[in-house]
Amino acid sequence: MRRILIFGSFVAAFLLIVALVAAATAPRIRASVRIKVIEHANTDTVVDTGGAGDTTGDLLTFANPIYNASDTTRVGRDQGDCVRIDPAKGTWECRWVTFVPGGSIVVEGPFYDTHDGVLAVTGGTGLYRNARGTMGLESRAGGTKYNFIFDLIP
């Protein structure tokens, strides 16, 4: 029985070392970085969940293409949802994933009908797996396009 415990402890320690080495050497952002992309908001759909018209609790869903900063080449996509919080104030609470070369970046926060906003970066995958920071959201072309300005810190 004692040999099994010793062997089990050895295996657990070995696996912990392997996991730590993998985490330390995996690709990720290692310095602050700014990434700017442009969303083409062409699939946005509002689902009326309550009373008729624009009411608290309505759902906005989307899965849109993402273009480079010069808006010339498609570089990814996004997908997400927003819940209408206050129609009178024009506020939504949103969360989505933006898939870009090297991985994905997850954000959550407010969206405003009438002005730009800032969302929190809550994580990601691949190069962005430890990402945190903010994403500036800027409306363009009457709300048919949006600048996503990710300010990421490792």
N, C-alpha and C positions, 0 to 999 in steps of 0.2 A: 504494500500500500504506500509506503514511504517513497519508493522509487517512482511510482505513478505521480505523486505530488511533486517530487523534484523535477521529473520530466515535464509535467504540466506547467510548472513555474518557468522552466527553461523555454518552453515553446511560447508562453505568453510574453516573456521578456524579449525573445527574438522577434515576434510579431510586432511588438511595440517599437523596437528599433527600426524595423523595416518601414513601418508607417511613418515614423518621424523623419527618416531619410527621404522617403517619397515626398512628404509634405515640404521638406526643405528644398528639394531639387526640382519640384514640379514647376513648369512655366507659369508665371503670373506677373502682373504689373509690380514693379519694384520701386517706382518713383511716381510722384504725382503726374497725372497725364490728363490732357483735355482732348476729348473726342467730340467732333461736331458732325452730325448727320442730319438729313432732312427726311421727314416722314411725309408721304403723299396720302392724305386722309381720304381715301376713296372707298372704304368699306364700312365706315362708321354707321351703325344702326342703333336707333333708340327703340327699346321695347317698353311699351306703356304698361306698367305693372299695377297701377292703382287707378285713381280717377282719370277721366278723360283729359288729355292734354299733358302739359309739362307739370308733373307733380313729384313730390318727395318719394323716393324709392324707385323711380324709373331707372332702367338699366341701359347703358351704352356699351356696345361691344364692338370690337374692331380687330382686324388682321390686315395690316397695311404694308406696302413696300417701303423700304428705307434706301435712300440715295446718299452718295458722298456729299461733302460740304459744298461742292460746286454744282450739285444737283444734275450731274451728267451721267452717272453710272449707278445702277442698282447694286447695293452692297449687302443687303440683308432684308429683314422683315421684322415686324413686331406683332404682338397679339396681347389683348388685354380687355379689361372691363372697367367701367365707372358706374357708381351709384349716385343718382341725383340727391343732393343733400338739401339745398334750399333754392327753389326756382326764383324767388324774389331777389336773392343775392347772386344768382347765376353760378352756384358752386356745385361741384361734383367731387367725390372721393374716388381716386383711380389707383389701379395697380396694373403693371404690364411688364412684359419681357421684350427687350430689343435684341434680336439676333444679329450680330455683326461678325466680321472675320475674327477668329480667335476665340469665340465663345458667345456668351449672352450676358446682358446686364438687366437686373431687375430693379424697378422703381416703384415707389408708392407715395401718394400725396394728393394735394388738391389740384383741380383743374378749374379755371375760371372762364366763363363765357366771354367776358369783356376785357380781360387783361392777362398778361403773361404771368407765369408762376415758377416756382421751384419745387421739385420733388426730391425725396430722399432716395439715394441708391441703397438698396437693402441687401445686395449680394449679386452673385453671378456664377458663371461657369467658365471653364477653360482659363484663358489668360486673366479673366476677371473674377475668378472664384473667391477671392478675398476682398473684392472691391467694396468700397464704401465712399461716400461723398454725396454730391448733389447733381441733379440734372435740371438745367434751366430749360424751360419750355416757352418758345416764342412763336406766336401765330404769324403766318405769312399768307399772302394771297387770299385774304378774306376767310381764313380758317380751313382752306383746302390743303395747306401744307403747314408743317411745323418744324422749326429748328429744335433739335435735341442737342443740348450742349452739356456733355458729361464732364464734370470735374471730379476725377477719381483720385483717391489716395490709397496707398497699399495697406 
